[in-house]
Amino acid sequence: MFTTRPEIRGTFGTVTSTHWIASQVGMAMLERGGNAFDAAVAAGFTLQVVEPHLCGPAGEVPILFHAAASGHTGVLCGQGTAPAAASIGRFRDLGLDLVPGSGLIAAVVPGAFGAWMRLLLDHGTLRLADVLEPAIHYLEAGHPLLPGVSRALAELEQAFHTEWPSSAPVWLPGGKAPPPHSLFRNPYLAATYRRILREAGEGSREQQILRAHDAWYKGFVAEAIDGFCAHEPLMDASGRRHRGLLTGADMAGWQPTYEQPVTLDYHGWTLCKTGPWGQGPVLLQALDILRGFDLGALGPNDPDFIHLVLEAIKLAFADREAYYGDPDFVDVPLGLLLDPAYGVARRGLIGDMASHELRPGRLPGYGDQVDRMLAGVRMAGSTAGGLGIGEPTMAHLRPTVKPGDTVHLDVIDRFGNMVSATPSGGWPQSSPTIPGLGFALNTRAQMFWLEEGLPGSLAPGKRPRTTLTPTLALKEGRPALICGTPGGDQQDQWQLIFLLRRIHHGLGLQQGIDMPLFHSVHFPASFFPREAMLGVAVLEESFGPDTIAELRRRGHQVEIAPPWSAGRLTAAERDADGILRAAATPRLMQAYAVGR
C-alpha cells in the first residue's frame, strides 16, 4: 500500500510529534545520551515555541508513560485545578451561565510546567539547562512561523491593540501580525526561561529542577500572574470585561499527580488511558461496545465499519457527558461503565440506522444526574461568537466555530521507555499575554458547567474534564504502542479508528494514519458554547461519494471535510524483537516522525 511517508524504523530511538522541529529536538536529546523522558520534556517545551497558537507554558498536559527499568506504566496528571475563588455562585453573580471560552476568568492553575519538571526529576537523566536550551534557542534566534500562527494572530490583530494591549508587543512585532514563514522571536519568554535557569542555580540536577518548579509556582512567575489577574478587567468571549480569579496561592498549592491508568483488554491488547478527569475512558467504552461485532470482516473504509464506529462513539460520549468528572470530587462509576455486561447492553442499542438521540446509560442511583445533564443540552445555533472562543484551529471540521486542536508527541528509546503526551492550552488568541513573561494563561475552566449536580460542575480546586487524551497500549502484556492526536472532542474518535484499523486490519502505523478519517459531533461539545449537533457526522471527502451516500441513506447527517484535513495523529511502536517504528500524519504538513 502506498503511504505518504515511510514508516520510520530503527533500534536506537524514535520521536514523532506535530512539528518537525520538536521531533528533531527530541531526537537530539536521545543522541546526546538522554532517555525518552528527557526527549519528551525538551520536545514539549519546543512545541510551546513553534506551535504557540496550540500550546503554551501556562497550559496543561496529561502524560502516559512506561518506565522500562521498573516495568511501571502510569499516568502523570498535569491538569491544573480551578482557583479557590472559582465557584458557581461567583460566576452567576457576574451574570454568566457558561464559563467564557477566552479571557482571564477562564484560567485554572497552569499544570504543564510542573508536570514536565516532575517527569524530568523522577525519570530523566539530563540537566534542566539541557532540555530548555533548544526552546530558548528558537525563542531568541527565531523560527519560521507556521501559516496557522500567522492567521491566528492576524484575526486578533485589532483585539490585541484595543482589548488585550499586553499581547501586542509579543505577538505583533512592528504592530502587525507577522507573515507566514517569517522569522519569529519571543525574547520575553526567552528571558523568563533564562531567569528560571538563574534561579535554579548550581547543585545537583534534582536541586535545580525543584528550584525551577518553585520559581514558577511560588516565585516571580506566580507573582506576575497574580498581579495581572487582579489588575484590571479585560474582554472575554462573554462580550464583557472580567478580572482573573487565579492567584499565587492557587499556584503554590498545586502539584502534578501520578495515577494508575484506566485499562481495557481488547483482542490481545491492553489499552491504557487517563482517568475520567479526562475523556480517555470513552475510547475504552467504545471498544467494549464494538467487541461484539466482527470488524475484521469489514473493510477499514466500508460504510458498515463507519456506521458501527459512529454509533458506538455516540453511546460512549453520551456517557462521558452524564458521568465523567474529577474523581476527587464526584463518584464516577467506571467499574460499571466498563463492565462487559454493560457493554453488551449498550451494543444492543445499535441498529441499522443512525441514532438522533443522546442516549446515556441509566445506571442505578444516577438517574437524577442523567436527567440534569440531558436537560442542559444546548443545540447548535447562532450563539457562537466572541473573542478567541474555544480551541484555536480545525474550524473546517465542524459546521460551527473552532472545535479544537492542540499538539502531541510520542517517544520510545532503545531501553524501552515510552512517553505519550498531549500538551495544550495557554494560546495567545484565547487569553491576554502576561506582561513581562511572554505567554498567556489557559482557558480550561470553560469545560466546567455552571449548573449544580453535574459531574463536570465547577468547584474550587477541581480539575476540569479535559479532552486531552494520549494512549499507551500493551500487546499480550508487553508495552508496545503509543499514539495521540490534537483535536478536542475528536481526539479519542480518531485514535479509536486508527487503533481498530491497526488491531483488526493489520495496517502499519503510516498506513493507518494515512487512511481517511471521520468523527461525530452528536454530543455536547467540550468547548464554549458547549453545543450538540445530533446525528451529524463529519467525513473526509476522500471516502468517496458512494460511501457518503450510503451513510446518508442510513440517517447520518454527513458534513464533508476536505481531503487530508481531519486529525493530526502520530504513533510509535516497539516490536517484540526491539525494532522501533514511528509515523506521523501528513495532514497540515507539520507533523514528522524521526528515528534510527
Secondary structure, 3 states (H helix, E strand, C coil): CCCCCCCEEECCEEEEECCHHHHHHHHHHHHCCCCHHHHHHHHHHHHHHHCCCCECCECEEEEEEEECCCCEEEEEEECCCCCCCCCHHHHHHCCCCCCCCCCHHHCCCCCHHHHHHHHHHHHCCCCHHHHHHHHHHHHHCCEECCHHHHHHHHHCHHHHHHCCCCCHHHHCHHHCCCCCCCEECCHHHHHHHHHHHHHHCCCCHHHHHHHHHHHHHCCHHHHHHHHHHHHCCEECCCCCEECCCCCHHHHHCCCCEEECCEEEEECCEEEEECCCCECCHHHHHHHHHHCCCCHHHCCCCCHHHHHHHHHHHHHHHHHHHHHCCCCCCCCCCHHHHCCHHHHHHHHCCCCCCCCCCCCCCCCCCCHHHHHHHHHCCEECCCCCCCCCCCCCCCHHHCCCCCCCCCCCEEEEECCCCEEEECCEECCCCCCCECCCCCCEECCHHHHCECCCCCCCECCCCCCCCECCCCEEEEECCEEEEEEECCCHHHHHHHHHHHHHHHHHHCCCHHHHHHCCCEEECCCCCCCCCCEECCCEEEEEHHHCHHHHHHHHHCCCEEEEECCCCCCCCEEEEECCCCCEEEEECCHHHCCEEEEC
